[in-house]
Amino acid sequence: MIRAIQIAYYQQAKNPSLPETLQACAREICLDVETFSEDLKSPAIESELQQQIQRARSMDVYSYPSLRLVHNNTVFPIAIDYLDHRTMLDEIKTIESVASHFN
């Protein structure tokens, strides 16, 4: 489903927050679209969504994609480098190294 959503968003310019986009993705991966649609509207799913939104906001995430490192109960934003993953890994290692000196 994640792959189907990413293809819809990045390759087909579809909005993944719209139910019809998610339903099309569900259909594409052979899910029961009727059951999926009912589940999507359920109070449990809405509650989980709101909890995830609150968690993202508590980490100062307001745009996507975003990357955060939670280390020793502290949240560190990590700059995303789309060209070289090592930049992000180096930043994470630096944070871990510096943080370990204060513990």
N, C-alpha and C positions, 0 to 999 in steps of 0.2 A: 504494500500500500504506500509506503514511504517513497519507493521508487516511482510509482505511478503518479503520486502527487508532485514529485520533483519534475518529472517529465511534463506534466500538465502546466506547471508554473514556468519552468525555465525554457522549455522548447515550444510550448503552445500558447504562452502568455495568458493562461487561465488563472483566475483568482481562486486559490485554494481555501479561502475562508467562505466561499459560497457553497451551500449544500449541493447544488447541481453539479459543481465541479467534483466534489467528493463522491457523489453518487456515480458519476461517469467513471471515476477512478475505481470505485468498488466493482462496477460492472466489468471494467477492463480486466480485473484480476479474478473474475468469476465469483465474487461474493453474491449472496442473496441480497439484492438491492433493496427490497422491501424491508427486510429485517434490519439491514444496515441503516436505512433511513429512519426507522422507528427508534433504533438505539441512539442514533445521532441526536434525536430530539429529547432523549430521556433526561430527567432531573439529575441522575447520577453523572452523566456525561457533562452536563452544564456545570455542575458543581466542581467536577475535576478541572474543567476548562478555567473556571474562575480561580481555583487554587493555583493552577499553573501560571495564569496571568499575574496574580499577586506575587508569586515566587519570583517571576522575571522582574517585576517592578522593584521588589526588595533588593535585587542585585543591580539596579539601575540599567536594566535592559529595556530599551524602547525601540530598537530597530533590529532587524534580522537580515542575515545571520549575525549573531554575536557570540563571543566566546568569553567565558568567565572561568577563573580558577578559584575554587574555594579551598583555602589552605589555613588550617588552625582557626576555623570559624571566621576568617576574614575573606572578603570577596575582592579579587583582583581582576580588572578588565585586561584582556589580552588582545592586542591589535591583530587583526586578521591580515595575513599576507597570502594572497591568492596565488602568488607566483613561487613561493618557497616556504614550505611547511617548517623548515628548520628555524626560521625567524621566530615563529611562535613557540617552538620547543625550547629555543634558547631563552626566550623571555620567561617561560614557565620555570626552567631550571634556575634562572637568576633569582626569581621570586622565592623559590624553595630554598635556595642557598642562603639568601639574605635573611629570610624568616627563621631558618634554623639557628642562626647566630643569636637570635633574641629569645630563644626558648631554653 
